[in-house]
Amino acid sequence: MTKRVRTIAAGKFKARCLALLDEVAATHQPVIITKRGRPVARVLPIENAKPPSLLGSILEEHDLLSPIDERWDADR
């Protein structure tokens, strides 16, 4: 059995935007926004609110204070 996706006209969506966003978040059911009866946008719940892991994205650096073998000229 398939569930029908809720649709709402753009004007009504504009008037009830914040309440509809709360509803989508609570029910996890998408809402399709229509203009003149034609679908133009879809509001979807975020399925995975956990941010991606940064593990392995940072290089290990042992010595950040020692001078490097490069000359620096402040007049450039």
Jmol script that loads the backbone (N, CA, C; Angstrom):
load data "model"
ATOM      1  N   MET A   1       0.834  -1.159   0.000  1.00  0.00           N
ATOM      2  CA  MET A   1       0.000   0.000   0.000  1.00  0.00           C
ATOM      3  C   MET A   1       0.893   1.243   0.000  1.00  0.00           C
ATOM      4  N   THR A   2       0.671   2.147  -0.946  1.00  0.00           N
ATOM      5  CA  THR A   2       1.479   3.350  -1.027  1.00  0.00           C
ATOM      6  C   THR A   2       0.769   4.505  -0.351  1.00  0.00           C
ATOM      7  N   LYS A   3       1.562   5.354   0.279  1.00  0.00           N
ATOM      8  CA  LYS A   3       1.017   6.506   0.958  1.00  0.00           C
ATOM      9  C   LYS A   3       1.063   7.703   0.021  1.00  0.00           C
ATOM     10  N   ARG A   4      -0.017   8.454  -0.029  1.00  0.00           N
ATOM     11  CA  ARG A   4      -0.078   9.641  -0.872  1.00  0.00           C
ATOM     12  C   ARG A   4       0.731  10.768  -0.253  1.00  0.00           C
ATOM     13  N   VAL A   5       1.516  11.455  -1.095  1.00  0.00           N
ATOM     14  CA  VAL A   5       2.302  12.584  -0.623  1.00  0.00           C
ATOM     15  C   VAL A   5       1.406  13.815  -0.567  1.00  0.00           C
ATOM     16  N   ARG A   6       1.509  14.538   0.515  1.00  0.00           N
ATOM     17  CA  ARG A   6       0.686  15.729   0.689  1.00  0.00           C
ATOM     18  C   ARG A   6       1.153  16.833  -0.258  1.00  0.00           C
ATOM     19  N   THR A   7       0.208  17.541  -0.866  1.00  0.00           N
ATOM     20  CA  THR A   7       0.524  18.688  -1.713  1.00  0.00           C
ATOM     21  C   THR A   7      -0.134  19.925  -1.140  1.00  0.00           C
ATOM     22  N   ILE A   8       0.483  21.077  -1.400  1.00  0.00           N
ATOM     23  CA  ILE A   8      -0.062  22.344  -0.921  1.00  0.00           C
ATOM     24  C   ILE A   8       0.296  23.433  -1.930  1.00  0.00           C
ATOM     25  N   ALA A   9      -0.646  24.339  -2.175  1.00  0.00           N
ATOM     26  CA  ALA A   9      -0.409  25.446  -3.094  1.00  0.00           C
ATOM     27  C   ALA A   9       0.647  26.389  -2.510  1.00  0.00           C
ATOM     28  N   ALA A  10       1.421  27.012  -3.382  1.00  0.00           N
ATOM     29  CA  ALA A  10       2.523  27.879  -2.954  1.00  0.00           C
ATOM     30  C   ALA A  10       2.043  29.006  -2.046  1.00  0.00           C
ATOM     31  N   GLY A  11       0.900  29.600  -2.345  1.00  0.00           N
ATOM     32  CA  GLY A  11       0.367  30.673  -1.504  1.00  0.00           C
ATOM     33  C   GLY A  11       0.059  30.209  -0.093  1.00  0.00           C
ATOM     34  N   LYS A  12      -0.529  29.028   0.029  1.00  0.00           N
ATOM     35  CA  LYS A  12      -0.820  28.470   1.359  1.00  0.00           C
ATOM     36  C   LYS A  12       0.479  28.074   2.070  1.00  0.00           C
ATOM     37  N   PHE A  13       1.429  27.552   1.287  1.00  0.00           N
ATOM     38  CA  PHE A  13       2.725  27.205   1.882  1.00  0.00           C
ATOM     39  C   PHE A  13       3.393  28.453   2.455  1.00  0.00           C
ATOM     40  N   LYS A  14       3.343  29.539   1.723  1.00  0.00           N
ATOM     41  CA  LYS A  14       3.946  30.792   2.179  1.00  0.00           C
ATOM     42  C   LYS A  14       3.343  31.229   3.511  1.00  0.00           C
ATOM     43  N   ALA A  15       2.038  31.113   3.622  1.00  0.00           N
ATOM     44  CA  ALA A  15       1.346  31.529   4.846  1.00  0.00           C
ATOM     45  C   ALA A  15       1.621  30.596   6.023  1.00  0.00           C
ATOM     46  N   ARG A  16       1.872  29.311   5.750  1.00  0.00           N
ATOM     47  CA  ARG A  16       2.022  28.316   6.822  1.00  0.00           C
ATOM     48  C   ARG A  16       3.410  27.672   6.853  1.00  0.00           C
ATOM     49  N   CYS A  17       4.376  28.317   6.248  1.00  0.00           N
ATOM     50  CA  CYS A  17       5.710  27.723   6.052  1.00  0.00           C
ATOM     51  C   CYS A  17       6.313  27.123   7.328  1.00  0.00           C
ATOM     52  N   LEU A  18       6.417  27.900   8.382  1.00  0.00           N
ATOM     53  CA  LEU A  18       7.078  27.405   9.601  1.00  0.00           C
ATOM     54  C   LEU A  18       6.340  26.230  10.219  1.00  0.00           C
ATOM     55  N   ALA A  19       5.022  26.280  10.234  1.00  0.00           N
ATOM     56  CA  ALA A  19       4.238  25.171  10.784  1.00  0.00           C
ATOM     57  C   ALA A  19       4.418  23.917   9.934  1.00  0.00           C
ATOM     58  N   LEU A  20       4.455  24.074   8.601  1.00  0.00           N
ATOM     59  CA  LEU A  20       4.644  22.914   7.726  1.00  0.00           C
ATOM     60  C   LEU A  20       6.038  22.320   7.886  1.00  0.00           C
ATOM     61  N   LEU A  21       7.043  23.157   8.071  1.00  0.00           N
ATOM     62  CA  LEU A  21       8.394  22.638   8.304  1.00  0.00           C
ATOM     63  C   LEU A  21       8.440  21.816   9.595  1.00  0.00           C
ATOM     64  N   ASP A  22       7.786  22.311  10.635  1.00  0.00           N
ATOM     65  CA  ASP A  22       7.714  21.549  11.893  1.00  0.00           C
ATOM     66  C   ASP A  22       6.995  20.220  11.677  1.00  0.00           C
ATOM     67  N   GLU A  23       5.937  20.242  10.881  1.00  0.00           N
ATOM     68  CA  GLU A  23       5.168  19.025  10.602  1.00  0.00           C
ATOM     69  C   GLU A  23       6.004  17.995   9.838  1.00  0.00           C
ATOM     70  N   VAL A  24       6.746  18.458   8.842  1.00  0.00           N
ATOM     71  CA  VAL A  24       7.606  17.548   8.075  1.00  0.00           C
ATOM     72  C   VAL A  24       8.673  16.947   8.990  1.00  0.00           C
ATOM     73  N   ALA A  25       9.236  17.763   9.851  1.00  0.00           N
ATOM     74  CA  ALA A  25      10.254  17.258  10.786  1.00  0.00           C
ATOM     75  C   ALA A  25       9.672  16.221  11.742  1.00  0.00           C
ATOM     76  N   ALA A  26       8.456  16.451  12.205  1.00  0.00           N
ATOM     77  CA  ALA A  26       7.834  15.542  13.176  1.00  0.00           C
ATOM     78  C   ALA A  26       7.340  14.248  12.540  1.00  0.00           C
ATOM     79  N   THR A  27       6.736  14.343  11.354  1.00  0.00           N
ATOM     80  CA  THR A  27       6.119  13.163  10.734  1.00  0.00           C
ATOM     81  C   THR A  27       7.042  12.432   9.757  1.00  0.00           C
ATOM     82  N   HIS A  28       8.110  13.089   9.348  1.00  0.00           N
ATOM     83  CA  HIS A  28       9.041  12.537   8.348  1.00  0.00           C
ATOM     84  C   HIS A  28       8.355  12.267   7.010  1.00  0.00           C
ATOM     85  N   GLN A  29       7.260  12.989   6.742  1.00  0.00           N
ATOM     86  CA  GLN A  29       6.538  12.861   5.482  1.00  0.00           C
ATOM     87  C   GLN A  29       6.791  14.096   4.633  1.00  0.00           C
ATOM     88  N   PRO A  30       7.172  13.927   3.366  1.00  0.00           N
ATOM     89  CA  PRO A  30       7.443  15.085   2.506  1.00  0.00           C
ATOM     90  C   PRO A  30       6.166  15.830   2.130  1.00  0.00           C
ATOM     91  N   VAL A  31       6.336  17.072   1.714  1.00  0.00           N
ATOM     92  CA  VAL A  31       5.239  17.899   1.225  1.00  0.00           C
ATOM     93  C   VAL A  31       5.666  18.458  -0.131  1.00  0.00           C
ATOM     94  N   ILE A  32       4.761  18.397  -1.117  1.00  0.00           N
ATOM     95  CA  ILE A  32       5.036  18.943  -2.438  1.00  0.00           C
ATOM     96  C   ILE A  32       4.325  20.287  -2.569  1.00  0.00           C
ATOM     97  N   ILE A  33       5.086  21.299  -3.000  1.00  0.00           N
ATOM     98  CA  ILE A  33       4.536  22.629  -3.190  1.00  0.00           C
ATOM     99  C   ILE A  33       4.148  22.765  -4.666  1.00  0.00           C
ATOM    100  N   THR A  34       2.942  23.285  -4.916  1.00  0.00           N
ATOM    101  CA  THR A  34       2.467  23.429  -6.295  1.00  0.00           C
ATOM    102  C   THR A  34       2.205  24.898  -6.624  1.00  0.00           C
ATOM    103  N   LYS A  35       2.330  25.213  -7.910  1.00  0.00           N
ATOM    104  CA  LYS A  35       1.959  26.518  -8.440  1.00  0.00           C
ATOM    105  C   LYS A  35       1.025  26.264  -9.604  1.00  0.00           C
ATOM    106  N   ARG A  36      -0.185  26.782  -9.509  1.00  0.00           N
ATOM    107  CA  ARG A  36      -1.205  26.555 -10.534  1.00  0.00           C
ATOM    108  C   ARG A  36      -1.411  25.059 -10.789  1.00  0.00           C
ATOM    109  N   GLY A  37      -1.353  24.280  -9.726  1.00  0.00           N
ATOM    110  CA  GLY A  37      -1.606  22.851  -9.832  1.00  0.00           C
ATOM    111  C   GLY A  37      -0.428  22.005 -10.284  1.00  0.00           C
ATOM    112  N   ARG A  38       0.701  22.621 -10.608  1.00  0.00           N
ATOM    113  CA  ARG A  38       1.886  21.870 -11.057  1.00  0.00           C
ATOM    114  C   ARG A  38       2.940  21.844  -9.943  1.00  0.00           C
ATOM    115  N   PRO A  39       3.525  20.692  -9.683  1.00  0.00           N
ATOM    116  CA  PRO A  39       4.550  20.603  -8.637  1.00  0.00           C
ATOM    117  C   PRO A  39       5.793  21.421  -9.010  1.00  0.00           C
ATOM    118  N   VAL A  40       6.276  22.206  -8.049  1.00  0.00           N
ATOM    119  CA  VAL A  40       7.472  23.017  -8.287  1.00  0.00           C
ATOM    120  C   VAL A  40       8.579  22.766  -7.263  1.00  0.00           C
ATOM    121  N   ALA A  41       8.233  22.240  -6.103  1.00  0.00           N
ATOM    122  CA  ALA A  41       9.246  21.989  -5.073  1.00  0.00           C
ATOM    123  C   ALA A  41       8.758  20.896  -4.138  1.00  0.00           C
ATOM    124  N   ARG A  42       9.729  20.304  -3.429  1.00  0.00           N
ATOM    125  CA  ARG A  42       9.398  19.261  -2.458  1.00  0.00           C
ATOM    126  C   ARG A  42      10.165  19.552  -1.173  1.00  0.00           C
ATOM    127  N   VAL A  43       9.479  19.532  -0.063  1.00  0.00           N
ATOM    128  CA  VAL A  43      10.110  19.703   1.244  1.00  0.00           C
ATOM    129  C   VAL A  43      10.267  18.311   1.835  1.00  0.00           C
ATOM    130  N   LEU A  44      11.522  17.932   2.086  1.00  0.00           N
ATOM    131  CA  LEU A  44      11.826  16.592   2.604  1.00  0.00           C
ATOM    132  C   LEU A  44      12.418  16.681   3.999  1.00  0.00           C
ATOM    133  N   PRO A  45      12.155  15.693   4.825  1.00  0.00           N
ATOM    134  CA  PRO A  45      12.805  15.662   6.141  1.00  0.00           C
ATOM    135  C   PRO A  45      14.269  15.275   5.983  1.00  0.00           C
ATOM    136  N   ILE A  46      15.080  15.746   6.892  1.00  0.00           N
ATOM    137  CA  ILE A  46      16.480  15.320   6.909  1.00  0.00           C
ATOM    138  C   ILE A  46      16.516  13.969   7.598  1.00  0.00           C
ATOM    139  N   GLU A  47      16.961  12.965   6.876  1.00  0.00           N
ATOM    140  CA  GLU A  47      16.960  11.595   7.403  1.00  0.00           C
ATOM    141  C   GLU A  47      18.092  11.363   8.393  1.00  0.00           C
ATOM    142  N   ASN A  48      19.247  11.930   8.095  1.00  0.00           N
ATOM    143  CA  ASN A  48      20.407  11.690   8.950  1.00  0.00           C
ATOM    144  C   ASN A  48      20.906  13.026   9.476  1.00  0.00           C
ATOM    145  N   ALA A  49      20.483  13.385  10.669  1.00  0.00           N
ATOM    146  CA  ALA A  49      20.865  14.673  11.242  1.00  0.00           C
ATOM    147  C   ALA A  49      22.282  14.656  11.791  1.00  0.00           C
ATOM    148  N   LYS A  50      22.891  13.486  11.911  1.00  0.00           N
ATOM    149  CA  LYS A  50      24.249  13.377  12.435  1.00  0.00           C
ATOM    150  C   LYS A  50      25.237  13.825  11.356  1.00  0.00           C
ATOM    151  N   PRO A  51      26.112  14.788  11.671  1.00  0.00           N
ATOM    152  CA  PRO A  51      27.065  15.247  10.656  1.00  0.00           C
ATOM    153  C   PRO A  51      28.066  14.154  10.298  1.00  0.00           C
ATOM    154  N   PRO A  52      28.630  14.205   9.096  1.00  0.00           N
ATOM    155  CA  PRO A  52      29.605  13.186   8.703  1.00  0.00           C
ATOM    156  C   PRO A  52      30.861  13.268   9.565  1.00  0.00           C
ATOM    157  N   SER A  53      31.525  12.169   9.700  1.00  0.00           N
ATOM    158  CA  SER A  53      32.741  12.098  10.508  1.00  0.00           C
ATOM    159  C   SER A  53      33.894  12.821   9.830  1.00  0.00           C
ATOM    160  N   LEU A  54      34.719  13.488  10.615  1.00  0.00           N
ATOM    161  CA  LEU A  54      35.923  14.139  10.095  1.00  0.00           C
ATOM    162  C   LEU A  54      37.160  13.254  10.269  1.00  0.00           C
ATOM    163  N   LEU A  55      36.943  12.039  10.741  1.00  0.00           N
ATOM    164  CA  LEU A  55      38.038  11.108  10.955  1.00  0.00           C
ATOM    165  C   LEU A  55      38.821  10.898   9.668  1.00  0.00           C
ATOM    166  N   GLY A  56      40.118  11.120   9.721  1.00  0.00           N
ATOM    167  CA  GLY A  56      40.974  10.932   8.555  1.00  0.00           C
ATOM    168  C   GLY A  56      41.068  12.153   7.658  1.00  0.00           C
ATOM    169  N   SER A  57      40.384  13.229   7.993  1.00  0.00           N
ATOM    170  CA  SER A  57      40.425  14.409   7.134  1.00  0.00           C
ATOM    171  C   SER A  57      41.500  15.411   7.541  1.00  0.00           C
ATOM    172  N   ILE A  58      42.157  15.178   8.672  1.00  0.00           N
ATOM    173  CA  ILE A  58      43.189  16.091   9.159  1.00  0.00           C
ATOM    174  C   ILE A  58      44.519  15.362   9.198  1.00  0.00           C
ATOM    175  N   LEU A  59      45.534  16.013   8.635  1.00  0.00           N
ATOM    176  CA  LEU A  59      46.870  15.439   8.654  1.00  0.00           C
ATOM    177  C   LEU A  59      47.519  15.706  10.006  1.00  0.00           C
ATOM    178  N   GLU A  60      48.345  14.787  10.427  1.00  0.00           N
ATOM    179  CA  GLU A  60      49.037  14.958  11.696  1.00  0.00           C
ATOM    180  C   GLU A  60      50.303  15.767  11.456  1.00  0.00           C
ATOM    181  N   GLU A  61      50.495  16.797  12.250  1.00  0.00           N
ATOM    182  CA  GLU A  61      51.676  17.653  12.136  1.00  0.00           C
ATOM    183  C   GLU A  61      52.347  17.662  13.502  1.00  0.00           C
ATOM    184  N   HIS A  62      53.633  17.292  13.550  1.00  0.00           N
ATOM    185  CA  HIS A  62      54.327  17.146  14.835  1.00  0.00           C
ATOM    186  C   HIS A  62      54.942  18.442  15.334  1.00  0.00           C
ATOM    187  N   ASP A  63      55.537  19.225  14.447  1.00  0.00           N
ATOM    188  CA  ASP A  63      56.282  20.402  14.889  1.00  0.00           C
ATOM    189  C   ASP A  63      55.800  21.637  14.132  1.00  0.00           C
ATOM    190  N   LEU A  64      55.042  22.464  14.801  1.00  0.00           N
ATOM    191  CA  LEU A  64      54.506  23.656  14.166  1.00  0.00           C
ATOM    192  C   LEU A  64      55.316  24.909  14.476  1.00  0.00           C
ATOM    193  N   LEU A  65      56.302  24.815  15.374  1.00  0.00           N
ATOM    194  CA  LEU A  65      57.015  26.002  15.824  1.00  0.00           C
ATOM    195  C   LEU A  65      58.410  26.164  15.229  1.00  0.00           C
ATOM    196  N   SER A  66      59.044  25.118  14.785  1.00  0.00           N
ATOM    197  CA  SER A  66      60.408  25.211  14.253  1.00  0.00           C
ATOM    198  C   SER A  66      60.419  25.976  12.934  1.00  0.00           C
ATOM    199  N   PRO A  67      61.508  26.719  12.692  1.00  0.00           N
ATOM    200  CA  PRO A  67      61.602  27.453  11.426  1.00  0.00           C
ATOM    201  C   PRO A  67      61.701  26.499  10.235  1.00  0.00           C
ATOM    202  N   ILE A  68      61.251  26.963   9.095  1.00  0.00           N
ATOM    203  CA  ILE A  68      61.349  26.168   7.873  1.00  0.00           C
ATOM    204  C   ILE A  68      62.537  26.665   7.064  1.00  0.00           C
ATOM    205  N   ASP A  69      62.969  25.910   6.088  1.00  0.00           N
ATOM    206  CA  ASP A  69      64.139  26.259   5.283  1.00  0.00           C
ATOM    207  C   ASP A  69      63.763  27.160   4.106  1.00  0.00           C
ATOM    208  N   GLU A  70      62.990  28.197   4.378  1.00  0.00           N
ATOM    209  CA  GLU A  70      62.582  29.097   3.325  1.00  0.00           C
ATOM    210  C   GLU A  70      62.751  30.529   3.806  1.00  0.00           C
ATOM    211  N   ARG A  71      63.362  31.367   2.967  1.00  0.00           N
ATOM    212  CA  ARG A  71      63.594  32.755   3.344  1.00  0.00           C
ATOM    213  C   ARG A  71      62.309  33.543   3.124  1.00  0.00           C
ATOM    214  N   TRP A  72      62.039  34.433   4.087  1.00  0.00           N
ATOM    215  CA  TRP A  72      60.847  35.276   3.996  1.00  0.00           C
ATOM    216  C   TRP A  72      61.292  36.733   3.907  1.00  0.00           C
ATOM    217  N   ASP A  73      60.792  37.449   2.923  1.00  0.00           N
ATOM    218  CA  ASP A  73      61.151  38.832   2.725  1.00  0.00           C
ATOM    219  C   ASP A  73      59.908  39.687   2.938  1.00  0.00           C
ATOM    220  N   ALA A  74      59.930  40.546   3.958  1.00  0.00           N
ATOM    221  CA  ALA A  74      58.765  41.361   4.310  1.00  0.00           C
ATOM    222  C   ALA A  74      58.520  42.481   3.322  1.00  0.00           C
ATOM    223  N   ASP A  75      59.509  42.829   2.480  1.00  0.00           N
ATOM    224  CA  ASP A  75      59.354  43.941   1.525  1.00  0.00           C
ATOM    225  C   ASP A  75      58.605  43.570   0.262  1.00  0.00           C
ATOM    226  N   ARG A  76      58.293  42.354   0.071  1.00  0.00           N
ATOM    227  CA  ARG A  76      57.588  41.948  -1.157  1.00  0.00           C
ATOM    228  C   ARG A  76      56.180  42.391  -1.183  1.00  0.00           C
TER     229      ARG A  76
END
end "model"
wireframe off; spacefill off
backbone 0.3
color backbone group
